[in-house]
Amino acid sequence: MSTEPATRRARGRRRRGRAFAGAFVLVVGVLVVLGLAGAAASVAQGPRVTDVQVDPEAAVAASGSRLIVTTTQSLAEVDPAQVTVTPATPFAVDTAGRSVGVRFALPLWDDTEYTVVLSDLEGLGGGPTATLTETFRTPPVQVELLQRGPDGDTIFRTDLTGENAVAVYTHPHIEDFRATATHLVVSVRTEDDRAGLIMTDLDGSDPRDLPLPGDGYVSNLQSADRGDVVGYTFTDTGLGAEGGRESRLFTSSLKDPDGAPQPVVVDGADSRIADWRFVPDTDSILLLPFDGSLLLTGPAGEGATPIGTAITIEGVARGSSEAVVERVDGMASIDLTDASETPLVAPADDIGPVTTVTPLPDGSTIRAAAVLDSDGTPTGRTAIALVAPDGATRLLAEVPETDAVLQVCVSPSARYAAVLVAPDAVSNPYDTYQLPLPERSETRVLEIADGAEVVALSGAAISWCQVPPG
């Protein structure tokens, strides 16, 4: 049998194999050349953007949101001086490989176009620099308010036009509510007059009961700016001469809605809490027990640091470590990072006796004060004034004597002030709830920059507030 055909086939396969190998090497060589050329062109042009990540909605709601820009090259460390944010807002910068992140220290203004310029970015290996510009727009702000009525109580969600309100949750008896980044937490009384704490999604859906420490009363409901955590004081129904829990502080994690509430207990301190605050951007809590001692503690009461005594906690500014408290000898501002203290700056203009102080992140405060006549007689009017760190004073609004100011709150971005009033106070009776509110409540939203009234919304307990009305 002849082997010639088989030999010819073998030689053909070898020739085709050599041709394929040669073509493969040629293709690989071309790709390598093109890759090197592309890399060289990239280096020659400096860093270019390949991806941008930013969540404008989250940036409006809370501090700590980030703009992350990924480039074509690993980057040399970016200095904060190379970054400009317009409109101006505090920020921090971090560099990791091909990405640079800009972290916003405060919530951003709503319905605003932001421009971030990254100047003179340089690749890790040197070469030409590049300036990158990124722009994004934040959405209009949304808020929740509580309206009580004879047919049930409702939490509404609305924008600042007041024309697009939507009912998100209704219950026969709502005492109070707070909003976190992802949930509403509603303090209610049930049909058999028991306390209840209900967690829902922000649109009011998927209601779930949160466990309580027992049968009793919930008060001073608050939410942390981070972590989906709420806290409240709890008093047993059967409190009496034989004892029981009175005004004890508990926290609950909304990430574990079935978990037992966590007591906040400071060894050796009065367990009854008169006032308290979550400290923004930390897991710390500022406590004011019944005995008047002021304590800064961990989330369960551990590691308590005494900070003297106080009568009230006026507030802790979001995005800041500054707390304003009332001491026996007057108002003081305390830096919670080191417990250093300064007297609250006096306003350059006499605005009258101050009733509330709301701190802002830049060291300014919004103060509500009783307006006096030239002879010192109360007029019944209330001044809402902005006092700068140097004492410079600017009137934001004056509430007429017919109306009573119940609360002043500031939006997370410190762009707006919300003034809760009882219109026509003399003919506007309060209900009989544990947390009473007038029959008609009105929340007036002001631009802090110029005092212009943005809108007057029907309802109370706007979700910007860190504490209940009172």
N, C-alpha and C positions, 0 to 999 in steps of 0.2 A: 504493500500500500504506500502511495507517495505521500511524503510529508510536506511537499512544496506549498500547497494552499495554506496549510496551518502556519508555515513559516512566514508566508506573505502576510497573513492576518496578524501575526505577532509583531512583524516589523511595522505594520500600519498602526497598531495600538501604541507602539513606542513613539512613532512620529507624532500621533495625536496627543499623547501624554506630554511630549516635549513642547508641542505647540501650546497646549493649555497652560503648562507651567510658565512658559515664557509670557503668555498673555496675562496670567495672574500676577506675575512679578511686575509687569508693565503697569497694570491697573493699580496695584498697591503703591508702586512708585509714584504714579500720578496723584493718587489720593494723599500720600505723604507730602508731596510737593505742594498740593493745594492746601493741605492742613497747615503746613508750615507757613505758606503764604498768607492764609487766613489769620493765623496766630500773629504773624508779623504785622499784618495790617491792623489787627485789633490792638496790638501793643503800640503801633505807630499812631493810632487814633486816640489812645487813652481809654479809660473805662467807659463802657456804654451800658445802658439799662437793658436787662433781659426780663425783669419781673418786678412788679410793685404790689405790695400788700398793705391795705389799710381798710379799717371798718369804720366809716364815718358815723354810723348809728351808735356803735359802742363808744366812740370818742366823745359824743355828746353826753352820754349817760354817766360815765365814770372816768376818774383819772387813771393814768397808766396805759392808755391805748398807745399803739405804735404804728408808725409808717416804716415799712421795711423795703428797702431798695436793693435788688440783686443786680450785679453787674457782670460783665464779661471777664473780669480779672479779680484775682485776690487783691484785696486793698490794703494799703498802708493805713495805720491807725488814723481815724478821722477825729480831728479836734472839734469841740463844740463851736469854736470860733469860725469854723468853716461852714457852719449851718445857720441859715436864716429862716425863721418862720414868720409869715405875715398872714393875718394880724399877729402881733407879738403874743407869745404865751411861753411860760417856762417849759424847758425840755432838757432831756439828757440824751447823750449819743453813745452808741456802742458799735464796734466793728467786729465782724466775725467772717473770716474768709472773703467770699465775694459779696457779702451783704453788709449794709450799714443800716442801723435802726435808729429812729428818732422817737423817743418815748416822751409823751406829753404829760407833764406833771399834774395838770388840772384838766377837768373836762373842757372840751372846746365849745365855743359859742355855736348855737344852733343856726341853721339856714345861712351859713357863712362860707364863702370860698376861701380856702387856705392854700397858700403857696409855700412850698418848702424848697429852698435852694441849697444844694450841696456843692460848695465851691472847691476847685483845685483838688479834686480827687485824684489820687496817684496809685498806680499799681504797686504791689508789694515789691516787685523787682525794679521799680523805677520807670522811666519813660515819660511820655507826655502826660499832662494832667487834663482833666475834663471837669466841666461844671454841668451838673444835672439839675433840672427843675421839674418838680412834680406838683400838680394841683389837684385838689379834691374839694367837694362841697359837702358840708354837713346837712342833715335833713332838718326840717322844722321840728321843734320840740313838742313832745306829747306829755301830758300830765294827767294824773288821776285826782278826783275830788269826791268827797262824800256829801250826798244829799239825803237828809232824813225826811220822811213824810208819813202821813197817816196810814198809807197803804203799804208801808215797807220802806226800807232804807236801801239806797243804791249808790254804788261806786261808778262814776262816769270817767271815761277817758276822752280827752279833747286836745285840740291844738290851741294855740294862743289867739285864734280868731274867736273862739267860743261858739262857732257856727257848726262845728262838726262833732258835737258830743255824742258818744255812743255809750249806752249802759253796758257795763262789763260784768257786774255782779250785784245781785239783789238778795236781801235777807230781811226777815221781819224785824230784826233788832241788831244793828251794827254799832258797836261802841266806838271802834277806831280801826284804822288799817295802816299798814306800811307797805311800801314797794321796795323790792330788791331789783337787781338787774334782770331777773328772769321770773319773779313771782310776786303775787300779792299775798299778804298775810292779814287776815281779817279777824278782829276780836269781836265776838258776838255773844249774845245771851240766847239760850235755847228756849223752847216753848215751856219747859219746866223750870225756867229761870236759873239755868246753870251756865257757867262760863264755857265758851268754846273758842278754839283757835283754828281757823280754816286757811289752808294754803291752796292757792289756785295759780294757774298760769297767768301771764300778764293780761290775756284777753278774757280772764274770768273762767276759763274752761278747766276741766279736770279738778274739781274741788276735793280736797282730802283733809280729814281731821288730823290735827297735830296733837300728840299726847300732852296732857297737862299734869302738873304735880299732884293734883287731887281735885276735890270739889271746893271751889272758892272763887276768888275774884282776880281778874287780870287787869293790870294798870301799867302806865308808862311804857307802852309798847314801842320798841325802836328797832331799826334794822341797820346792820353794818354796811358800809359802802362796798365791802368786798366779802366774798366767801359765802354768800347766801345764808347768812346767820341773822336771827332775830333774838331779841331779849325782852324781858318783861318782869315786872314785880308781881308777886303772887301772895295772896292772903287767904288763909283757910276760912271757909264758911263758918265753922264752929269755933272761931277764935273767941276766947273768953277768959275768965279768971283762971281756968285750969290750964291755960296755955294754948299753943298752936303756932303755926307759922304766920308771921306778920311781915308783909312787905319784903319778902325774900326775893332775891334776884335769880332768875334762871335764863339760860340761853338754849336755843334749839337750832340745829343745822337743817336747812331745807334739803340738803343733799341726802339726808337720812331721815325722811319724814316719819318713819315709824320708831325712831330712836327716842329713848327717854330724855326729857329735858335735863340739861346740865346745871346743877346748882353752882353759883359763884359764892364761894365761902372764903373769908379771910380769917385765918387763925387769930384769935384774941380780939377781934374787932366786933362791934355791934353788927349783928346779922340783919338788922332792919335797915333797908336802904331808902333814904328820902329822895335821892336824885342820883342819876348816873348817865354816862355817855360812852358809846363806842369811840375809840380814838381812831380817826381816819388813817387808812393805809397801814394799820398795824393790827395785831390781835389783842391789844391792851384795852383795858376798861378803866374809866375814871369814876370812882365811887364816892358818894357822900352819904355815909350812914346817919342814923338818927342822932348819934352823939356829936355830930358836927365835924368829925375828922374827915379829911380829904385824902383819898388813897388812890394810887395808880397801881393796877394789878395786872396779872396775866389773865387769860380767858376763863380760868376756873377760880381765880382769886389768889393764885400762887404769886410769890415774889412781891408782895405788896410794899410799895414805897410811900411812906407818909409825906404829905405836902401841907402840913399845918391844918388849920381849920377853915371852914367856910359856912356861909349861910345858904347860898345857892350856886349851882353851876349854870352860868349864862349860856355857854356853848363852847364848842371846839370847831375851829374853822376847817373846812374840807381842804385837803391838800396842804395841811399845815400841822405843826405840833403845838400851836398856840391855843391855850384855853383861857377863857375869861370867867372869873368866879367873883362872887361877892364875899369879901371878908367882913368881919365886924367893923373894921375901920375904913371900908370902902372897896371899890372895884379894883381888881388886879388882873394883869395878864401874866400867865405862867407858861414857860417853855417846857413842855412835858418831856423833852429829851434830857434835860439836866436839872429840872425843877427850879431854874432861875426865874425870878419874878420882878416885875416892874409895876408901879401903880398905873392904872388905866389913864391914858392921856386925857387931860381936860379939854373940852371943846373950846376953840377960840371964841365962838359966839355962845352966849348964854341961851340954851335951848329949854331951860326949865328942869325940874326934877325928872331924872331918868327912871323909867320903869322897866325897860328891857334893853339888853345889849346883844347884838348879833355879830360875832366876829367874821371877818373876811380873810381870804388867804394872804392878801398883801399887807396885813396889819391894820387895815381900816376897820371900822365898826359901823354898824347901822344901829342907831339908838332911837327908841321911842320915848318921848318926854312930854310931860304935862305942860302946856303953854300957860304962862302966867301973864296977868296984866302988869302994867308998869308999877303998880303998888303991891305986887306980889300975890294978888288974888287969882285963884285958878279960874281959867276961862271955860274949861270943859273941852277945849280943843286939844288934839294930840299932834305933836310934831314928829315926823319921821325924818331923821337927819343922818347924813353920812359924815363921819368924823375920820379924817385922814390920820396916819401915824404921827404927823407933826401937830395935830389939833385943828388943822384947817377944817372948817365946817360948811356944809352945803345942805340946804333944805331940799329933801326929795318930795315931800308932800305934807299937807296939813289936813288932818281929819277933823271935820266939823264937830261941834259939841253934841249934835244929834246922834252921832254914831260912836260906838265903843270899839276900841282896838283890842282884839283878843290875842293876836299872835303876829309876829314878823318872822318870815323865813327867807332864805336865800337859795336861788337855784344852784345846782352843783357847779355850774360854770362861773358863778358869781356875776352873771350878766343881769339877772333880774332879782328884785325883791318882791315878795308876796305878802301883802298886808291883809290879814283876816279881820273883818269888822262885822259888828252887829248893827245893821242900819236901823235908824229910828229906834234906838235902844229902849226908850221908855215904853213903847208900845210893842215890843218884840220879846215876848216871854221865852224863858228857857224851858227845855223839856226836862223830864225827870230821870234821865239816864244816869248811870254811874259817872260818865264823862258828859256833863250837860252841855248842850249847844243851843243857841237861840233858834227860834222858829225859822227865821230867815238869816242865812249867813252869806256873806259876799267876800270873795277873795279878789283884791285889786292888785294887779301885776304891774310893777313899775320898772322902767329901764334905770339901772343904777347910774349909768353914765350921765343922764340928764334929768332924771325924775319923771320923764314922760310916762303917762299911764298907757299901757299896752292894751289892757282889756280888764273888764270886771266880770268875774265868773261867779255864778251861783253855786255855792257849796263851801265846804270847809275841809281842813286837813289835807291840803294840797300835798302831793307825794314828794315835793322837795323838802318838806319839813322833816327834821331828824327826831322831833319829839311831838307828843300830842298837843292840841290846843289847850290853853289854860290861862 
